[in-house]
Amino acid sequence: MFDTHCHLNFKRFKNSIPEVIQRAQAAGVTGIIIPGTDLYTSKVSVELSNQYEGVFSAVGIHPHHAIQYQKSNVPTSPKVPLGVSKSQIYKSKLKSNIEELKRLLTHPKVVAVGEVGLDTFQYTNTKYQTYQINAEFIEAQKQLLVEQIKLALEYDKSLILHNREAKEDLLPLLEKHWDKKLEGKTVFHCCEPDIELLEFAQKHGIFIGVDGDVTYGAEKAEFIKKVPLEMLVVETDSPYLLPEPLRTKKEYPNEPKNIPFILQKVVDLKGETIVSVKKIIEENTKTLFQLPKNK
Ligand SMILES: [Zn+2]
């Protein structure tokens, strides 16, 4: 079993990694993909993949952090040389961060670019005081996403897409920048229950990531029923999205060891055996992340 999306690179797990991985293995979860959300967590992800067998890394900058590349958010610091415009600074920051990602992408255990995408949700819990969804911010998110799609293509990596309330912007952008090489190697992580997303995914060979919210969200469960098993991969999105019955028991944080609760829900929804569901989903995962299939 794989947990195709969990953030063991987040502070929450800083002091518990060996136990968390051990508990995952004891539960039968032998493969773990850790997506980055910014440069720092991407680097931690690479380090973890380096240390642990069965742990793989994805590197990328989440749309939440695109705010750093927004012109109006670049602070005017005394270090800025005279004659350099704000716009030049923000462009060079994006450029240098993309260069850093390129360096990380050469590591053998980096299997994907991610998580990257678009997000129009107005977060209140954020380190950015000026966090405001507006046209300029969405533009910065789009630019960042396009650059990172190019990275996946250039380095022949898979692509982990994050989308939150941004379908109207995301689908046209993907359509415009799509390359057949991304087919069978891309996932809508924690896919919103939306038929248009499913149809787009079917058209382009994109996998659908299903998380713990399928165990308590009726709309999500109805949606997953409609997704062919051949398109599904499972993910915990740890430390978030704790599945039932652990959610009721408040057994936070979520961990990769909880993958079986999500798989069991898929089994219930599909009316298939656990053996065949496990087999198909493992096959999907290995296709998605271009992992060897003979073991
Ligand atoms: Zn995530």
Residues whose N, C-alpha, C, O or C-beta is under 5 A from the ligand:
A	BS01	ZN	none
